Amino acid sequence: MTCVHCGKQIVEGSSYCNFCGSRQRSFLRFKALTRSATDSKIAGVCGGLGEYFGVDATIVRLVWLALSVVPGGIVGGVLAYILAWIVIPVSIPATTVAEIPAKPIAKAS
């Protein structure tokens, strides 16, 4: 994360810069609704909803199934799932430092 005032690198999620002391714009951050790339059975829609609301994806799947079984709701539930599959973007899994390939150091001549 980069400080919005001095431009130096600071710890991700910091409220204040440890170099210049300025407050960071934390109020502009929002949580994006995305399909889960790691917790998916069909397309990751229920996994993404579970991550967004902070609940287990299995509970979201059970609620979706229960609401889809209501008479006349099966077509609506399947149609809503397909539309969510099309509309909601896939999340990009966070990479760890170990997964980032090392760059060779250029030797000075």
Buried (B, 14 or more C-beta within 10 A) or exposed (E): EEBBEEEEEBEEEEEEBEEEEEEBEEEEEEEEBBBBBEBBEEBBBBBBBBBBEEEBBEEBBEEBEEEBEEEEEEEEBEEBBEEBBEEBEBBEEEEEEEEEEEEEEEEEE
